[in-house]
Amino acid sequence: MHPRLSRITGMVTLLLGFAVAFWVVFGRPHYWEGDMVWLRRGLALGALGAISLAARLIFPAAKGDAPDEAPE
């Protein structure tokens, strides 16, 4: 993927992850009961996963970043 497209996709994913996380923390899901609590937890984990994915898209690892040998 082209670096500029990767960073744009990462920023959009980051904003979407933040939006869902803020909605889960401050929004309507506090009043969900029963099985809907599991949906709320899934949304929270999905938002964290999206933020993690966004970090990988914004800052991709290059081949030269990893050391060839373990330090002694």
LINSULCOR-V758914 format. One record per residue. SS is DSSP state (H for helix, E for strand, L for the rest). PSI is psi in degrees with one decimal (NA if undefined). OMEGA is omega in degrees with one decimal (999 if undefined). Layout:
# LINSULCOR-V758914
ss: {SS:SS}
psi: {PSI:PSI}
omega: {OMEGA:OMEGA}
This chain:
# LINSULCOR-V758914
ss: {L:L:H:H:H:H:H:H:H:H:H:H:H:H:H:H:H:H:H:H:H:H:H:H:H:H:L:H:H:H:H:L:L:L:L:H:H:H:H:H:H:H:H:H:H:H:H:H:H:H:H:H:H:H:H:H:H:H:L:L:L:L:H:H:H:L:L:L:L:L:L:L}
psi: {141.2:138.2:-39.1:-42.0:-38.2:-42.4:-37.7:-44.4:-39.6:-41.4:-40.8:-42.3:-39.1:-46.2:-39.4:-42.2:-43.0:-41.7:-45.5:-41.1:-44.7:-36.6:-40.4:-38.6:-45.4:-5.8:-155.5:-27.4:-10.4:-23.3:2.0:138.9:165.5:-133.3:-19.2:-18.7:-36.7:-35.3:-40.6:-43.3:-38.6:-39.3:-39.7:-44.1:-37.1:-38.4:-41.4:-38.7:-38.8:-39.2:-39.7:-42.4:-39.1:-38.7:-37.6:-32.5:-36.8:-40.7:76.2:147.1:134.6:163.4:-32.2:-6.7:-33.3:135.1:147.0:-35.1:156.0:142.3:147.5:NA}
omega: {179.0:-176.3:-179.5:178.0:177.9:-179.8:177.4:177.4:177.6:179.2:177.9:178.9:178.4:179.2:177.4:177.8:177.0:-178.7:179.5:179.9:178.5:178.6:179.4:-177.4:-172.8:-171.5:-173.1:-173.0:178.7:-177.0:178.1:-179.2:176.5:-177.7:179.8:176.4:179.0:176.2:177.8:178.8:176.7:176.3:179.5:178.3:176.9:177.6:176.9:176.7:178.2:178.1:177.7:177.3:179.7:178.1:178.0:178.5:-178.3:-177.9:-178.1:178.4:177.5:-179.2:-178.2:-178.5:-176.5:177.7:-179.8:-177.9:176.4:178.3:-178.6:999}
